[in-house]
Amino acid sequence: MDNGALIKKLTEVATCSICIGTLCDPKALPCIHTFCCACLTKYESEMGKKPGDEMPCPLCRKLFTLPCTGSSGLPNNFFIENVLQSLTIAADEQVNVDCDVCLANQEESDEIYDAEMYCTDCHENMCSQCSNEHRRQKLSRGHCIVPIENRTTEELLKHKTVSTCKQHDDRPQEIYCFNCKTIICVMCFVEIHKSHDCRDIKKAAEQFRPELGLTFEKFRQYERKALAKKDQLMKDRTNMLHSVTDTEKQIRDRSEFVKSLVNEHTLTLLQELALVKQNKMKEYEEAEEQIERHLTIMSSYETYSDVLKSRGSPADICRAVEGLQNTAKEIDKSHEFTQNQKISFTAKSLNATRLPNLLQHCNIIGTIEGLQEIDQSGWAPIILKPYWEPKKGKKKKKLQL
């Protein structure tokens, strides 16, 4: 993937879906969706929630419990923070960059050379001489130094700093516990997790990576089916509107026949039909909104997982895998729900009253009744079936009121 395409994809991952801006102080929810801390705090206030309450994710609506300190107590998404840092560095790249070490030692030497290498651990540009010296230093001997032309977002993501344990003097977290589904340091393993199924995070990450790939393919199939379902909903809605329009015309045509008697009754029937139309339109819109949310969640999952799979560190992958697995299960359920969802329509046909005997007690146009449903065979249209019709070739009798 070229650097421009990679930066575009990373920018999409690093965008807050609430403010539609670049994530700031990114907070991760249990469903793996990430938002700005300030956006979540505002959302928390608008929802009227307080610490300890359950609050739905702004994107997928999955409930989670607010920490005792509110949204600010949610865990940081370290992977997104690294993406943001990489994007910032990539945006500041220049054609000719001075050596940062030469600049720092400017008092000792007047010469400042162009940088040729970049240390991903120190985040410093170095000339050839300074980079060689950096490699010889005991404290920096293990640092990753890449050519400055390769100082791209992709390179920076590949060589991230290992996560450290806050409970044991920032020891590197290099072990994954399958029982607790968390990453730990050696001291954590010795003290707590020794009897658990634990492995090196690199091996654990390699075990999880293929699973992410299989999930992508399954969700692509879900996406195709969801789009097909959306198209069918749109077709059914169009047919419903046409059917309602045809029935409206029939009602109006029939009302003309007894216009002197039915002005008030015609209005009643049109209002009833309009209510049917309004209710069904609402059902179709809700169904389409459900599918749109389903597609958005899958797209968000796929984009995040794709970047995490190919660019995430073992710690990032192990930290996020449980949330990804849970979200995948939720997407499975959402897919099954959208595919099995059916909208029935109470199609009304006009039952015309018999005149003139019932004029004092019934609507003289008739009533809308009958049930029709959308099934696999297609749309069943509304049919107007009046109770009576004037006989052809005979003189119409004057209606008696």
C-alpha positions as CSV (number, residue, x, y, z in Angstrom):
1,M,0.0,0.0,0.0
2,D,1.5,3.4,-1.0
3,N,1.9,6.0,1.7
4,G,-0.9,8.2,0.5
5,A,-3.4,5.4,0.6
6,L,-2.2,4.3,4.0
7,I,-2.5,7.8,5.4
8,K,-6.0,8.1,4.0
9,K,-7.1,4.8,5.7
10,L,-5.4,5.7,9.0
11,T,-7.1,9.1,8.9
12,E,-10.5,7.4,8.6
13,V,-9.7,5.2,11.6
14,A,-8.6,8.3,13.6
15,T,-11.8,10.2,13.0
16,C,-14.4,10.6,15.7
17,S,-17.8,9.7,14.5
18,I,-19.5,12.1,16.9
19,C,-17.7,15.4,16.0
20,I,-16.4,14.1,12.6
21,G,-13.0,15.5,13.5
22,T,-9.6,14.0,14.4
23,L,-9.8,12.0,17.6
24,C,-8.5,13.9,20.7
25,D,-7.8,12.0,23.9
26,P,-9.3,8.9,22.3
27,K,-11.4,6.7,24.7
28,A,-12.2,3.1,23.8
29,L,-15.5,1.5,24.7
30,P,-15.9,-2.3,25.3
31,C,-17.3,-2.7,21.7
32,I,-13.9,-1.2,20.4
33,H,-15.5,1.9,19.0
34,T,-13.4,5.0,19.9
35,F,-14.5,8.6,20.5
36,C,-13.0,11.9,21.8
37,C,-13.1,12.1,25.6
38,A,-14.8,15.5,25.3
39,C,-17.4,14.2,22.8
40,L,-18.3,11.3,25.2
41,T,-18.5,13.6,28.1
42,K,-20.9,15.8,26.2
43,Y,-22.9,12.8,25.1
44,E,-23.0,11.5,28.7
45,S,-24.4,14.9,29.8
46,E,-27.0,15.0,27.0
47,M,-28.1,11.4,27.9
48,G,-28.5,12.5,31.6
49,K,-26.2,9.7,32.7
50,K,-23.9,9.5,35.8
51,P,-21.1,7.2,36.9
52,G,-22.3,3.6,37.4
53,D,-25.2,4.1,34.8
54,E,-25.4,2.1,31.7
55,M,-25.0,4.2,28.5
56,P,-25.4,3.1,24.8
57,C,-22.5,3.4,22.4
58,P,-23.2,6.4,20.1
59,L,-22.5,4.2,17.1
60,C,-23.7,0.6,17.7
61,R,-26.0,1.3,20.7
62,K,-24.4,-1.5,22.8
63,L,-24.7,-0.7,26.5
64,F,-21.7,-0.2,28.7
65,T,-21.2,0.9,32.3
66,L,-19.8,4.4,33.0
67,P,-16.7,4.3,35.3
68,C,-16.8,6.0,38.6
69,T,-15.1,9.1,37.1
70,G,-17.4,9.2,34.1
71,S,-16.3,9.1,30.5
72,S,-12.8,10.4,31.4
73,G,-12.2,7.1,33.3
74,L,-12.6,5.0,30.1
75,P,-9.4,3.3,28.9
76,N,-7.3,5.1,26.3
77,N,-7.0,3.6,22.9
78,F,-3.2,3.4,22.7
79,F,-3.3,2.0,19.2
80,I,-5.2,5.1,18.0
81,E,-2.9,7.4,20.0
82,N,0.0,5.9,18.1
83,V,-1.8,6.3,14.8
84,L,-2.4,10.0,15.6
85,Q,1.3,10.5,16.5
86,S,2.3,8.8,13.2
87,L,-0.1,11.0,11.2
88,T,1.4,14.1,12.8
89,I,4.9,13.0,12.0
90,A,4.0,12.1,8.4
91,A,2.3,15.5,8.0
92,D,5.5,17.3,9.1
93,E,7.9,15.5,6.8
94,Q,10.1,17.7,4.7
95,V,12.4,17.1,1.7
96,N,15.6,18.2,3.6
97,V,15.7,17.7,7.3
98,D,18.5,18.8,9.7
99,C,20.1,16.3,12.0
100,D,18.5,16.7,15.5
101,V,21.6,15.5,17.2
102,C,23.8,18.0,15.4
103,L,21.4,20.7,16.3
104,A,21.5,19.7,20.0
105,N,25.3,19.7,19.9
106,Q,25.6,23.0,18.0
107,E,27.8,24.6,20.6
108,E,30.4,21.8,20.2
109,S,30.3,21.8,16.4
110,D,29.3,24.4,13.9
111,E,28.5,21.9,11.2
112,I,24.9,20.6,10.9
113,Y,24.4,17.8,8.5
114,D,21.3,16.7,6.6
115,A,19.4,13.9,8.3
116,E,19.7,10.5,6.6
117,M,18.2,8.2,9.2
118,Y,15.4,8.3,11.7
119,C,15.1,6.6,15.2
120,T,11.6,5.4,15.8
121,D,12.2,5.0,19.5
122,C,13.7,8.5,20.1
123,H,11.7,10.2,17.3
124,E,14.8,12.0,16.1
125,N,16.3,12.6,12.7
126,M,20.0,11.8,12.4
127,C,22.8,12.1,10.0
128,S,24.8,9.1,9.0
129,Q,27.6,9.8,11.6
130,C,25.2,10.4,14.5
131,S,23.1,7.4,13.7
132,N,26.2,5.1,13.8
133,E,27.1,6.6,17.1
134,H,23.5,6.1,18.3
135,R,23.8,2.4,17.5
136,R,27.0,2.0,19.5
137,Q,25.5,3.6,22.6
138,K,24.5,1.0,25.2
139,L,21.2,2.6,26.0
140,S,20.2,3.0,22.4
141,R,21.8,-0.1,20.9
142,G,18.4,-1.9,20.5
143,H,16.6,1.1,18.9
144,C,15.0,0.8,15.5
145,I,16.7,3.2,13.0
146,V,15.3,3.4,9.5
147,P,16.3,5.5,6.4
148,I,14.7,8.9,6.6
149,E,13.0,8.3,3.2
150,N,11.2,5.4,4.9
151,R,10.1,7.5,7.8
152,T,6.5,6.9,6.7
153,T,3.5,6.2,8.8
154,E,3.8,2.6,7.9
155,E,7.3,2.3,9.2
156,L,6.4,4.1,12.4
157,L,3.5,1.8,13.0
158,K,5.7,-1.3,12.5
159,H,8.2,-0.3,15.2
160,K,6.1,1.0,18.1
161,T,7.2,1.0,21.7
162,V,6.2,-2.0,23.7
163,S,3.4,-1.5,26.2
164,T,4.5,-1.3,29.8
165,C,3.0,-2.5,33.0
166,K,2.0,0.3,35.4
167,Q,1.9,-2.1,38.4
168,H,5.5,-3.3,38.0
169,D,7.8,-0.3,37.3
170,D,6.9,-0.1,33.6
171,R,8.1,-3.6,32.8
172,P,7.3,-4.5,29.2
173,Q,4.1,-6.4,28.7
174,E,5.2,-9.3,26.6
175,I,2.8,-12.1,27.6
176,Y,-0.8,-12.7,26.7
177,C,-3.1,-14.6,29.2
178,F,-5.8,-16.5,27.4
179,N,-7.7,-17.1,30.6
180,C,-7.9,-13.5,31.6
181,K,-7.8,-12.2,28.0
182,T,-5.2,-9.5,28.8
183,I,-1.6,-8.7,28.2
184,I,0.8,-8.9,31.2
185,C,4.4,-8.5,32.2
186,V,6.7,-11.2,33.6
187,M,6.0,-10.2,37.2
188,C,2.3,-10.4,36.6
189,F,2.8,-13.9,35.2
190,V,4.8,-15.0,38.3
191,E,2.5,-13.4,40.8
192,I,-1.0,-14.0,39.4
193,H,-1.1,-15.8,36.1
194,K,1.4,-18.6,36.5
195,S,-1.3,-21.4,36.4
196,H,-3.0,-19.8,33.4
197,D,-2.6,-20.5,29.7
198,C,-0.1,-17.8,28.8
199,R,2.0,-17.2,25.7
200,D,4.3,-14.7,24.2
201,I,2.2,-11.9,22.8
202,K,3.9,-12.2,19.4
203,K,2.8,-15.8,19.1
204,A,-0.6,-15.0,20.4
205,A,-1.0,-12.1,18.0
206,E,0.0,-14.4,15.1
207,Q,-2.7,-16.8,16.2
208,F,-5.3,-14.0,16.3
209,R,-4.4,-12.4,12.9
210,P,-5.9,-15.2,10.7
211,E,-9.1,-15.0,12.7
212,L,-9.4,-11.3,11.8
213,G,-9.0,-12.2,8.1
214,L,-11.8,-14.8,8.2
215,T,-14.1,-12.3,9.9
216,F,-13.4,-9.8,7.1
217,E,-14.6,-12.3,4.4
218,K,-17.7,-13.2,6.4
219,F,-18.7,-9.6,6.9
220,R,-18.2,-8.8,3.2
221,Q,-20.8,-11.4,2.6
222,Y,-23.0,-9.8,5.2
223,E,-22.5,-6.5,3.5
224,R,-23.6,-7.8,0.1
225,K,-26.7,-9.4,1.7
226,A,-27.5,-6.2,3.7
227,L,-27.3,-4.1,0.5
228,A,-29.6,-6.5,-1.3
229,K,-32.0,-6.3,1.5
230,K,-31.9,-2.5,1.4
231,D,-32.6,-2.5,-2.3
232,Q,-35.6,-4.9,-1.8
233,L,-36.9,-2.6,0.9
234,M,-36.7,0.4,-1.4
235,K,-38.5,-1.5,-4.2
236,D,-41.2,-2.6,-1.7
237,R,-41.6,0.9,-0.5
238,T,-42.0,2.2,-4.0
239,N,-44.7,-0.5,-4.8
240,M,-46.5,0.4,-1.5
241,L,-46.5,4.1,-2.5
242,H,-47.8,3.3,-6.0
243,S,-50.5,1.0,-4.5
244,V,-51.5,3.7,-2.0
245,T,-51.6,6.3,-4.9
246,D,-53.8,3.9,-7.0
247,T,-56.2,3.4,-4.1
248,E,-56.4,7.1,-3.5
249,K,-57.3,7.7,-7.1
250,Q,-60.0,5.0,-6.9
251,I,-61.4,6.6,-3.8
252,R,-61.5,10.0,-5.4
253,D,-63.1,8.6,-8.6
254,R,-65.8,6.9,-6.6
255,S,-66.4,10.0,-4.5
256,E,-67.2,11.9,-7.7
257,F,-70.1,9.6,-8.3
258,V,-71.8,10.7,-5.1
259,K,-70.0,14.0,-4.7
260,S,-73.1,15.8,-3.5
261,L,-73.3,13.4,-0.5
262,V,-69.8,12.4,0.3
263,N,-67.5,15.4,0.9
264,E,-67.2,14.8,4.6
265,H,-67.0,11.0,4.3
266,T,-64.3,11.2,1.5
267,L,-62.1,13.4,3.8
268,T,-62.5,10.8,6.5
269,L,-61.3,8.0,4.3
270,L,-58.4,10.0,2.9
271,Q,-57.2,10.7,6.4
272,E,-57.4,7.1,7.3
273,L,-55.4,6.1,4.2
274,A,-52.9,8.8,4.9
275,L,-52.4,7.4,8.4
276,V,-51.8,4.0,7.0
277,K,-49.2,5.5,4.6
278,Q,-47.5,7.4,7.4
279,N,-47.3,4.4,9.6
280,K,-45.9,2.2,6.9
281,M,-43.4,4.8,5.8
282,K,-42.1,5.0,9.4
283,E,-41.7,1.2,9.4
284,Y,-39.7,1.2,6.2
285,E,-37.5,4.1,7.4
286,E,-36.8,2.3,10.6
287,A,-35.9,-0.8,8.7
288,E,-33.6,1.1,6.4
289,E,-32.0,2.9,9.4
290,Q,-31.3,-0.5,11.1
291,I,-29.6,-1.7,7.9
292,E,-27.6,1.5,7.5
293,R,-26.4,1.2,11.2
294,H,-25.6,-2.5,10.5
295,L,-23.5,-1.5,7.4
296,T,-21.8,1.4,9.3
297,I,-20.8,-0.9,12.2
298,M,-19.4,-3.5,9.8
299,S,-17.5,-0.9,7.9
300,S,-16.1,0.6,11.1
301,Y,-15.2,-2.9,12.3
302,E,-13.5,-3.9,9.1
303,T,-11.5,-0.7,8.8
304,Y,-10.4,-0.7,12.4
305,S,-9.6,-4.5,12.3
306,D,-7.8,-4.2,9.0
307,V,-5.5,-1.5,10.2
308,L,-5.0,-3.3,13.6
309,K,-4.2,-6.6,11.8
310,S,-1.7,-5.2,9.4
311,R,-0.2,-2.3,11.5
312,G,-1.0,-3.0,15.1
313,S,1.5,-4.2,17.6
314,P,1.0,-7.5,19.4
315,A,0.0,-5.6,22.4
316,D,-2.6,-3.6,20.4
317,I,-4.0,-6.8,18.9
318,C,-4.2,-8.7,22.2
319,R,-5.7,-5.7,24.0
320,A,-8.5,-5.3,21.4
321,V,-9.2,-8.9,20.5
322,E,-11.9,-9.5,23.1
323,G,-13.7,-6.3,22.1
324,L,-13.4,-7.3,18.4
325,Q,-14.7,-10.8,19.1
326,N,-17.7,-9.5,21.1
327,T,-18.5,-6.9,18.4
328,A,-18.3,-9.7,15.7
329,K,-20.9,-11.7,17.7
330,E,-23.1,-8.6,17.8
331,I,-22.8,-8.1,14.1
332,D,-23.8,-11.8,13.6
333,K,-26.9,-11.1,15.6
334,S,-27.6,-7.9,13.8
335,H,-27.2,-9.6,10.4
336,E,-29.6,-12.3,11.3
337,F,-32.1,-9.8,12.5
338,T,-32.0,-7.6,9.4
339,Q,-32.2,-10.7,7.1
340,N,-35.2,-12.1,8.9
341,Q,-37.0,-8.7,9.2
342,K,-40.2,-8.5,7.3
343,I,-42.7,-5.7,7.0
344,S,-46.3,-6.5,6.6
345,F,-48.7,-4.1,5.0
346,T,-52.3,-3.9,5.8
347,A,-53.5,-3.2,2.3
348,K,-57.0,-1.8,2.3
349,S,-59.6,-2.3,-0.3
350,L,-62.7,-0.2,-0.6
351,N,-66.0,-1.9,0.5
352,A,-68.7,0.4,-0.8
353,T,-71.8,0.8,1.3
354,R,-75.2,0.0,-0.3
355,L,-77.2,3.1,-1.0
356,P,-79.5,4.5,0.0
357,N,-80.5,2.3,3.0
358,L,-77.2,2.7,4.9
359,L,-76.5,6.4,4.3
360,Q,-77.5,7.4,7.8
361,H,-75.2,4.9,9.5
362,C,-72.1,4.2,7.2
363,N,-69.6,6.0,5.1
364,I,-71.3,6.3,1.7
365,I,-68.0,5.7,-0.2
366,G,-67.2,2.4,1.7
367,T,-64.5,1.2,4.0
368,I,-60.9,0.3,3.5
369,E,-60.4,-3.3,4.6
370,G,-58.5,-6.5,3.8
371,L,-55.0,-7.8,4.6
372,Q,-52.1,-8.2,2.2
373,E,-48.5,-9.0,2.9
374,I,-45.1,-8.6,1.3
375,D,-43.7,-12.1,0.6
376,Q,-41.1,-13.7,-1.5
377,S,-43.3,-13.6,-4.6
378,G,-43.3,-9.8,-4.5
379,W,-45.8,-7.0,-3.7
380,A,-49.5,-7.7,-3.4
381,P,-51.3,-4.5,-4.7
382,I,-54.3,-2.8,-3.1
383,I,-57.5,-3.6,-4.9
384,L,-60.6,-1.5,-4.7
385,K,-63.8,-3.7,-4.3
386,P,-66.8,-1.5,-3.8
387,Y,-70.0,-3.0,-2.4
388,W,-72.1,-1.8,-5.4
389,E,-71.7,-0.4,-8.9
390,P,-74.3,1.3,-11.1
391,K,-75.7,-1.0,-13.7
392,K,-74.6,-0.2,-17.2
393,G,-77.3,0.7,-19.7
394,K,-79.9,1.5,-17.1
395,K,-81.0,4.9,-15.8
396,K,-79.5,5.8,-12.5
397,K,-82.1,6.2,-9.7
398,K,-82.0,9.4,-7.6
399,L,-80.6,8.8,-4.2
400,Q,-83.0,9.3,-1.4
401,L,-81.7,10.9,1.7
